[in-house]
Amino acid sequence: MENAPTSARPSTAPRGDPLAAFRLDGRLAVVTGASAGLGDHFARVLHAAGATVVVAARRLARVDALAADLGDRVVAVACDVTSDADLVRLAGTAAEVGGGAVDVLVNNAGIGAPQAAEREPIDEFRAVVDVNLNALFRLTQLVAVPMIEAGRGTVVNVASMLGLVAAAPVKQASYCASKGAVVNLTRELGCQWARKGVRVNALAPGWFPSEMTAQMWDDEASSRYVRDQCPMGRRGELAELDGALLFLASDASSYVTGQILTVDGGWTAR
């Protein structure tokens, strides 16, 4: 395709070195919800692949500690994703650090707690949707404008396998609804911006250790449920998300957009 944006063209990694396409040297990445769990881990992975990383979360002390641990090429920003002012400030800070545009945005911030649908207060349902969907869209919108102007950029939305299938017998109506919306929003944005050089994909983890699932692993019945129902017979380990994250964040996926990469030990294939 003539006059295609740079990021819409094939990877420029050196021939003979297929791993080079996964590197992020000289790139700027933003990770939300980076104070613990998946977000903390994702920031470390992107940093190890060569990226400068802006780590954002409500708990500034946590992301400050992460930045201190990683050393150079890390900027910590306090951000409540439900605050439009905070999102505008985060996007502006990232643009300054990146000299204009962000290269990689990882929308990881999310909330959710098991609760029977018939008893879930509507305000709590709205709060989950606000964090998991509305804030994700708003930050993506803010970051995408300079990405489109630059003709390049990659967005990785952290969805969930529970955006693809029901959680029952775990009761997660608001979480499933919000993550299902993230799945289809990813498809829509991936198609809208495909010819503008901006790729949008989603990573959909299955059962992994995180702050949100901590109580699950402390409960033998819940742990046994995952072992019994998952085709691989176990939960995932954080390092098992690394390859999928780097694939979606890097030039290794230069011809991939609007896709959902599910890492779930076979759960959704049942």
C-alpha positions in Angstrom: 0.0 0.0 0.0 1.6 3.3 -1.1 2.0 6.1 1.4 1.3 3.9 4.3 2.3 5.1 7.8 5.6 3.7 9.0 4.0 1.5 11.6 1.7 0.0 9.1 4.6 -1.4 7.1 6.4 -4.6 7.9 8.9 -4.7 10.7 12.3 -3.2 10.0 14.1 -5.6 12.3 17.4 -6.9 10.8 17.0 -10.0 8.7 18.3 -13.1 10.3 17.5 -11.9 13.8 13.8 -12.7 14.4 14.0 -11.7 18.1 15.0 -8.1 17.2 11.4 -7.3 16.3 10.4 -7.9 19.9 12.8 -5.2 21.2 11.5 -1.8 22.3 14.7 0.2 22.4 14.1 3.9 22.0 10.3 3.5 22.5 8.2 5.1 25.2 5.5 3.0 26.9 2.8 3.9 29.4 1.4 1.4 31.8 -1.6 2.2 34.0 -2.4 0.3 37.2 1.3 -0.2 37.6 1.4 -0.2 41.4 1.0 -4.0 41.8 0.2 -7.3 40.1 0.0 -7.5 36.3 0.8 -3.7 35.9 4.0 -3.8 37.9 5.0 -7.0 36.0 4.2 -5.5 32.6 6.2 -2.4 33.3 9.2 -4.5 34.2 8.9 -6.6 31.0 8.7 -3.5 28.8 11.6 -1.9 30.6 13.7 -5.1 30.2 12.9 -5.0 26.4 14.5 -1.5 26.2 11.6 0.8 26.6 11.4 4.0 28.6 8.3 3.4 30.8 5.8 5.9 32.4 4.2 4.0 35.3 0.9 5.3 36.6 -1.3 4.4 39.5 -3.3 6.0 42.3 -0.7 4.8 44.9 2.2 7.0 44.0 4.5 5.5 46.7 4.1 2.1 44.9 5.1 3.4 41.5 7.9 5.5 43.0 9.3 2.4 44.5 8.9 0.6 41.1 10.8 3.4 39.4 13.5 3.3 42.1 13.9 -0.4 41.7 14.2 -0.3 37.9 16.5 2.7 37.8 16.8 4.7 34.7 14.2 5.1 31.9 11.2 5.1 34.3 8.9 8.0 35.2 6.3 7.6 38.0 3.0 9.5 37.8 0.1 9.6 40.3 -3.1 9.0 38.4 -6.7 8.1 39.3 -8.0 6.9 36.0 -11.5 8.0 36.9 -10.3 11.6 37.0 -10.3 13.2 33.6 -7.9 15.8 34.8 -5.5 13.1 35.9 -5.7 11.3 32.6 -5.0 14.6 30.7 -2.0 15.2 33.0 -0.8 11.6 32.4 -1.1 11.9 28.6 0.7 15.3 28.7 3.5 14.0 30.9 4.0 11.0 28.6 4.1 13.2 25.6 6.8 15.4 27.2 8.9 12.3 28.1 8.4 10.9 24.6 9.1 14.1 22.8 5.6 14.2 21.3 3.9 10.8 21.0 3.7 7.7 23.0 4.8 4.5 21.2 3.1 1.9 23.4 0.1 2.3 25.7 -0.8 -0.6 28.0 -4.3 0.0 29.5 -4.0 -2.3 32.5 -5.9 -0.5 35.3 -9.0 -2.4 36.4 -11.2 -3.4 39.3 -13.8 -6.0 40.1 -15.1 -8.2 42.9 -17.3 -11.3 43.0 -20.9 -10.4 43.7 -24.3 -11.8 42.9 -25.8 -9.8 40.0 -29.2 -9.5 41.7 -27.6 -7.9 44.8 -24.9 -5.7 43.1 -25.6 -2.0 43.8 -25.9 -0.1 40.6 -23.4 2.4 41.8 -20.8 -0.4 42.2 -21.7 -1.7 38.7 -21.2 1.8 37.3 -17.9 2.2 39.1 -16.5 -1.0 37.6 -17.5 0.1 34.1 -16.1 3.6 34.7 -12.6 2.2 35.6 -12.5 -0.8 33.2 -14.1 0.8 30.1 -14.7 4.5 30.3 -11.3 5.5 31.6 -9.6 3.1 29.2 -11.3 4.7 26.3 -10.6 8.3 27.5 -6.9 7.7 28.0 -6.6 5.8 24.7 -8.3 8.8 23.0 -5.9 11.3 24.5 -2.9 9.2 23.6 -4.1 8.3 20.1 -4.4 11.9 18.9 -0.6 12.4 18.9 -0.1 8.8 17.8 -2.2 9.4 14.7 -0.4 12.7 14.0 2.9 10.8 14.1 1.5 7.9 12.0 2.6 5.3 14.5 1.6 3.7 17.8 0.5 0.6 19.6 -2.3 0.2 22.2 -2.5 -3.0 24.3 -5.7 -3.2 26.2 -5.7 -5.7 29.1 -9.0 -7.4 28.8 -9.8 -10.8 30.3 -10.9 -14.2 29.2 -14.0 -13.2 31.2 -14.7 -10.7 28.5 -15.1 -13.7 26.2 -17.0 -16.2 28.4 -19.2 -16.2 31.5 -17.5 -16.3 34.9 -20.1 -18.4 36.5 -20.1 -20.0 39.0 -17.9 -17.1 40.0 -20.3 -14.1 40.1 -18.8 -11.2 38.1 -21.5 -9.4 36.1 -20.0 -5.9 36.1 -16.5 -7.3 35.5 -17.6 -9.5 32.6 -19.7 -6.7 31.1 -16.9 -4.2 31.2 -14.2 -6.6 29.9 -16.6 -7.8 27.1 -16.9 -4.1 26.1 -13.2 -3.7 26.1 -12.9 -6.7 23.7 -15.2 -5.2 21.1 -13.9 -1.7 21.7 -10.5 -3.1 20.8 -11.8 -4.5 17.5 -13.5 -1.2 16.7 -10.5 1.0 17.4 -8.1 -1.4 15.7 -10.2 -1.1 12.5 -10.8 2.7 12.8 -7.1 3.5 13.1 -5.5 0.7 11.1 -4.7 3.0 8.1 -3.5 5.7 10.4 -0.6 3.7 11.6 -2.0 3.0 15.1 -2.6 -0.7 16.1 -5.0 -1.7 18.9 -5.1 -5.2 20.3 -6.0 -6.8 23.6 -4.4 -9.2 25.9 -6.9 -11.5 27.6 -5.4 -13.3 30.6 -7.0 -16.3 32.3 -6.5 -17.1 36.0 -3.3 -15.4 37.1 -2.0 -14.2 40.5 -2.9 -10.6 41.2 -4.2 -8.3 43.9 -7.7 -8.9 42.5 -7.4 -12.7 42.7 -5.4 -13.0 45.9 -8.3 -14.2 48.0 -9.0 -16.9 45.4 -5.6 -18.5 45.8 -5.9 -18.4 49.6 -9.0 -20.5 49.4 -8.5 -24.2 48.7 -11.9 -24.7 47.1 -11.4 -21.8 44.7 -7.8 -23.0 43.8 -9.2 -26.6 43.3 -11.9 -25.2 41.0 -9.3 -23.7 38.7 -7.1 -26.8 38.7 -10.1 -29.0 37.9 -11.6 -26.8 35.2 -8.6 -25.5 33.4 -7.3 -27.8 30.6 -3.8 -27.3 31.8 -4.8 -28.1 35.4 -3.3 -24.9 37.0 -3.3 -21.2 37.1 -0.9 -19.2 34.9 2.3 -17.6 36.2 3.1 -14.0 35.4 6.1 -14.8 33.3 3.8 -16.7 30.9 2.3 -13.4 29.8 5.6 -11.9 28.8 5.8 -13.2 25.3 2.2 -12.2 24.5 2.7 -8.7 25.8 5.9 -8.1 23.9 4.4 -9.5 20.7 1.5 -7.1 20.9 3.6 -4.1 22.0 6.4 -4.5 19.5 7.0 -4.6 15.7 6.7 -8.4 16.0 2.9 -7.9 15.5 3.2 -5.2 12.8 0.4 -6.8 10.7 -1.9 -7.5 13.7 -4.7 -5.1 14.8 -8.1 -5.5 16.4 -7.2 -8.9 17.8 -7.7 -10.5 21.2 -4.7 -12.7 22.3 -6.0 -15.1 25.0 -3.6 -16.6 27.5 -5.7 -18.9 29.6 -4.3 -22.4 29.7 -7.1 -23.5 27.3 -10.0 -22.2 29.5 -12.0 -20.6 26.6 -11.3 -23.5 24.3 -13.4 -25.9 26.3 
